[in-house]
Amino acid sequence: MIIIDATNICHIAKHSTGKLKYGNVFTGVVFGFFQAIKRITKELQDNFLIFAWDADHYKRKDLYPEYKADRAQRKLEKTDEELKFDEVSYRQFKLIRKRVLFDFGFRNNFIFDGYEADDIIASIVLALPPGTQTPIVVSTDEDDYQLLDKCRIYNPITKQTITRLSFIKEYGIEPRAWASVKALSGYKDNISGIKGVGKITAIKYITGLLNQGKLYEKIKEQEKEVLERNMPLCKLPFDHIELLLQIHEDFKLQDFIDICDQYGFHSYLKMEEMSFWKNMFLMR
């Protein structure tokens, strides 16, 4: 089972192949997404893919209005050309989610209003019964580290797989403590932590290596207030999401060919490439 943060993969594709066109139409995000699917399935040798997407509305923002508010400011600073590129790119995000994956034959494709892809991923991972083969989460987002008791994480950029043991070796804490680290140190989504406290300092405090001095006293003084405010924002999932996985999928060769023709992915129709896609997804 490979659970993919599809929004994350789309953003990676936007910045890598997003400028590609077929004719006069931007198709680079779709192409980059397919390239990611190819790399992921080839590297991990599995074709059971689950796609999780960010919704447009976040319940976290209802709880904390400043959540991701910095994105609005960054948008104001963009040029007209950058805004136009964002528009055509995000249009492809929705195209992939609403049409392309379905046309390919994928059926485990999830989005829920109010939630982010991480919440969906966490809901799947934490609900798996004991004895289930360990799933692999595909994402560059460090938030997912707190799930490492129940999964492995594959970074599609570095191509490294992070496990519970490799995480503990690097950070010296259990994965379940990661949300507290993020809550104390602050968060990339405009969540403010304790000023002057980064991840390393937060880890030292949690593990007892930092146990005296002005910074220690500062954390001690603010810890309760900051954790009460930030933990609901940092902990996964925000709420548990009930969903039903489709175990049986049916991939048809002609559907794949039609997608390649429509979006100009002619390289995929060459013999060696076609053989990979056909064999990996058992296309008929």
C-alpha positions as CSV (number, residue, x, y, z in Angstrom):
1,M,0.0,0.0,0.0
2,I,1.5,3.3,-1.1
3,I,-0.3,6.4,0.2
4,I,0.6,9.5,-1.8
5,D,0.3,13.2,-0.8
6,A,-1.0,14.1,-4.2
7,T,-1.1,17.8,-3.6
8,N,2.5,17.6,-2.5
9,I,3.5,15.7,-5.7
10,C,1.6,18.3,-7.8
11,H,3.6,21.2,-6.3
12,I,6.8,19.3,-7.0
13,A,5.7,18.8,-10.6
14,K,4.7,22.5,-10.9
15,H,8.2,23.6,-10.1
16,S,10.0,20.9,-12.2
17,T,8.0,20.3,-15.4
18,G,5.2,22.9,-15.0
19,K,6.2,25.0,-18.0
20,L,5.8,22.1,-20.5
21,K,3.0,22.5,-23.1
22,Y,1.4,20.3,-25.6
23,G,0.5,22.6,-28.4
24,N,-0.5,25.8,-26.7
25,V,-1.9,24.1,-23.6
26,F,0.1,23.7,-20.3
27,T,0.3,20.0,-19.4
28,G,3.6,20.0,-17.4
29,V,2.0,19.4,-14.0
30,V,0.1,16.4,-15.4
31,F,3.3,15.1,-17.0
32,G,5.3,15.6,-13.9
33,F,2.6,13.8,-11.8
34,F,2.8,10.8,-14.2
35,Q,6.6,10.9,-14.0
36,A,6.3,10.7,-10.2
37,I,3.9,7.7,-10.4
38,K,6.4,6.0,-12.6
39,R,9.4,6.7,-10.3
40,I,7.4,5.7,-7.2
41,T,6.0,2.5,-8.5
42,K,9.4,1.5,-10.0
43,E,11.3,2.3,-6.8
44,L,8.8,0.8,-4.4
45,Q,7.6,-2.1,-6.6
46,D,3.9,-1.8,-5.9
47,N,0.9,-0.6,-7.9
48,F,-1.7,-0.2,-5.1
49,L,-1.8,3.6,-4.9
50,I,-3.9,5.8,-2.7
51,F,-4.1,9.5,-3.4
52,A,-4.8,12.1,-0.7
53,W,-5.5,15.8,-1.6
54,D,-5.8,19.1,0.3
55,A,-9.2,20.7,0.3
56,D,-9.6,24.4,-0.5
57,H,-11.0,25.1,3.0
58,Y,-9.1,24.1,6.2
59,K,-10.7,23.5,9.6
60,R,-7.4,24.5,11.1
61,K,-8.0,28.0,9.8
62,D,-11.4,28.1,11.5
63,L,-9.6,27.3,14.8
64,Y,-6.6,29.6,14.1
65,P,-7.3,32.4,11.6
66,E,-3.5,33.0,11.1
67,Y,-3.0,29.5,9.7
68,K,-1.3,29.8,6.3
69,A,-2.2,33.5,6.3
70,D,1.3,34.2,5.0
71,R,0.3,32.7,1.7
72,A,-2.0,35.6,1.0
73,Q,0.9,38.0,1.4
74,R,3.1,36.0,-0.9
75,K,0.4,36.0,-3.5
76,L,0.3,39.8,-3.4
77,E,4.0,40.0,-4.1
78,K,3.8,37.9,-7.3
79,T,3.9,39.3,-10.8
80,D,1.1,38.9,-13.2
81,E,3.1,36.3,-15.1
82,E,3.6,34.3,-11.8
83,L,-0.1,34.5,-11.0
84,K,-1.1,33.3,-14.5
85,F,1.3,30.4,-14.1
86,D,-0.2,29.5,-10.7
87,E,-3.7,29.6,-12.3
88,V,-2.9,27.2,-15.1
89,S,-1.0,25.0,-12.7
90,Y,-3.7,24.7,-10.1
91,R,-6.2,24.0,-12.9
92,Q,-4.1,20.9,-13.7
93,F,-4.2,19.9,-10.0
94,K,-7.9,19.7,-10.2
95,L,-7.8,18.0,-13.6
96,I,-5.6,15.3,-12.3
97,R,-7.8,14.7,-9.2
98,K,-11.2,14.9,-10.9
99,R,-10.5,13.3,-14.3
100,V,-7.1,12.0,-15.1
101,L,-6.7,9.5,-12.2
102,F,-10.2,8.2,-12.8
103,D,-9.6,7.8,-16.5
104,F,-6.4,5.9,-15.7
105,G,-8.4,3.5,-13.5
106,F,-7.5,4.6,-10.0
107,R,-10.3,4.4,-7.5
108,N,-8.7,5.4,-4.2
109,N,-8.6,9.1,-4.7
110,F,-9.7,11.2,-1.6
111,I,-10.5,14.7,-0.7
112,F,-12.6,15.9,2.2
113,D,-13.8,19.5,2.9
114,G,-11.9,21.0,5.8
115,Y,-9.0,18.6,5.8
116,E,-5.6,18.4,4.3
117,A,-3.9,15.4,2.6
118,D,-2.0,14.7,5.8
119,D,-5.2,14.2,7.7
120,I,-6.4,11.7,5.2
121,I,-3.1,9.9,5.2
122,A,-3.1,9.8,9.0
123,S,-6.7,8.5,9.1
124,I,-5.8,5.6,6.8
125,V,-2.5,4.7,8.5
126,L,-3.9,4.8,12.0
127,A,-7.0,2.8,11.1
128,L,-5.1,-0.1,9.6
129,P,-5.6,-3.3,11.7
130,P,-2.7,-5.0,13.4
131,G,-0.8,-7.4,11.1
132,T,-1.4,-5.3,8.0
133,Q,1.7,-4.9,5.9
134,T,3.4,-1.6,6.7
135,P,2.2,1.1,4.3
136,I,4.5,3.6,2.6
137,V,3.6,7.3,2.7
138,V,5.0,9.3,-0.2
139,S,5.6,13.0,0.7
140,T,8.3,15.6,1.4
141,D,6.2,16.9,4.4
142,E,7.9,16.5,7.7
143,D,4.5,16.6,9.5
144,D,4.1,12.9,8.6
145,Y,7.0,11.9,10.8
146,Q,4.6,11.5,13.7
147,L,3.0,8.6,11.9
148,L,6.3,6.5,11.7
149,D,5.1,4.1,14.3
150,K,2.7,2.8,11.8
151,C,4.3,3.5,8.4
152,R,7.4,4.2,6.4
153,I,7.9,7.5,4.6
154,Y,9.4,7.8,1.1
155,N,10.7,11.2,0.0
156,P,10.2,11.5,-3.8
157,I,12.9,14.1,-4.1
158,T,15.8,12.6,-2.1
159,K,14.5,9.0,-2.8
160,Q,15.2,8.1,0.8
161,T,12.9,6.0,2.9
162,I,12.5,7.0,6.5
163,T,11.6,4.4,9.1
164,R,10.8,4.6,12.8
165,L,14.3,3.5,13.7
166,S,16.1,5.9,11.3
167,F,14.0,8.7,12.7
168,I,14.9,7.9,16.3
169,K,18.5,7.6,15.3
170,E,18.5,11.0,13.7
171,Y,16.3,12.9,16.2
172,G,16.6,11.0,19.5
173,I,12.9,11.0,20.1
174,E,9.9,8.8,19.4
175,P,7.8,9.7,16.3
176,R,4.8,10.5,18.5
177,A,6.8,13.4,20.1
178,W,7.2,15.1,16.7
179,A,3.9,17.1,17.0
180,S,5.2,18.6,20.3
181,V,8.5,19.6,18.6
182,K,6.6,21.4,15.9
183,A,4.2,23.0,18.3
184,L,7.0,24.4,20.5
185,S,9.3,25.5,17.7
186,G,6.7,27.0,15.4
187,Y,5.4,25.8,12.1
188,K,5.9,26.5,8.4
189,D,2.2,27.3,8.0
190,N,2.4,30.5,9.9
191,I,2.0,28.9,13.3
192,S,4.1,30.7,15.8
193,G,6.0,28.8,18.5
194,I,8.2,30.1,21.2
195,K,10.4,32.8,19.9
196,G,14.1,31.7,19.6
197,V,13.1,28.0,19.8
198,G,13.9,25.8,16.8
199,K,13.4,22.1,16.2
200,I,16.8,21.1,17.8
201,T,16.2,23.2,20.9
202,A,12.7,21.8,21.3
203,I,14.0,18.3,21.0
204,K,16.7,19.0,23.6
205,Y,14.0,20.4,25.9
206,I,11.7,17.4,25.4
207,T,14.5,14.9,26.0
208,G,15.8,16.7,29.1
209,L,19.2,17.7,27.5
210,L,18.1,21.3,28.0
211,N,17.3,21.6,31.7
212,Q,18.6,25.0,32.8
213,G,19.3,28.6,31.6
214,K,17.3,31.5,30.3
215,L,16.0,29.6,27.2
216,Y,14.9,26.7,29.4
217,E,13.0,29.0,31.7
218,K,11.4,30.7,28.8
219,I,10.1,27.4,27.4
220,K,9.0,26.3,30.8
221,E,7.0,29.5,31.2
222,Q,5.3,29.4,27.8
223,E,5.0,25.7,27.2
224,K,1.5,25.1,28.5
225,E,0.0,28.0,26.6
226,V,1.8,27.3,23.3
227,L,1.0,23.6,23.4
228,E,-2.7,24.2,24.1
229,R,-2.8,26.5,21.1
230,N,-0.6,24.6,18.7
231,M,-1.1,20.9,19.3
232,P,-4.6,20.8,17.7
233,L,-3.0,22.3,14.6
234,C,0.1,20.1,14.5
235,K,-1.2,16.7,15.5
236,L,-2.4,14.4,12.8
237,P,-5.2,13.9,12.0
238,F,-7.1,17.0,12.9
239,D,-10.2,14.7,13.1
240,H,-10.4,11.1,12.1
241,I,-11.9,10.7,8.7
242,E,-13.9,7.6,7.8
243,L,-13.2,6.3,4.3
244,L,-13.6,3.2,2.3
245,L,-10.7,1.8,0.3
246,Q,-11.4,0.1,-3.0
247,I,-9.2,-3.0,-3.1
248,H,-9.9,-4.0,-6.8
249,E,-8.9,-1.7,-9.6
250,D,-9.1,-2.3,-13.3
251,F,-6.4,-0.7,-15.5
252,K,-7.0,-0.9,-19.3
253,L,-4.3,-0.3,-21.8
254,Q,-6.5,1.6,-24.2
255,D,-7.4,4.1,-21.4
256,F,-3.7,4.7,-20.8
257,I,-3.1,5.2,-24.5
258,D,-5.9,7.7,-24.7
259,I,-4.5,9.7,-21.8
260,C,-1.1,9.8,-23.5
261,D,-2.6,10.9,-26.8
262,Q,-4.7,13.6,-25.2
263,Y,-1.8,15.2,-23.2
264,G,1.0,14.5,-25.6
265,F,2.9,11.9,-23.6
266,H,4.2,10.3,-26.7
267,S,7.4,9.0,-25.0
268,Y,5.2,6.7,-22.9
269,L,3.9,5.1,-26.1
270,K,7.4,3.8,-27.1
271,M,7.9,0.1,-26.7
272,E,10.1,0.1,-23.5
273,E,8.0,2.7,-21.7
274,M,4.8,1.1,-22.7
275,S,6.0,-2.2,-21.5
276,F,6.8,-0.7,-18.0
277,W,3.3,0.8,-17.6
278,K,1.5,-2.2,-19.0
279,N,3.4,-4.7,-16.7
280,M,3.4,-2.5,-13.6
281,F,-0.4,-1.9,-13.7
282,L,-1.3,-5.3,-15.3
283,M,-3.1,-3.5,-18.1
284,R,-5.4,-5.5,-20.3
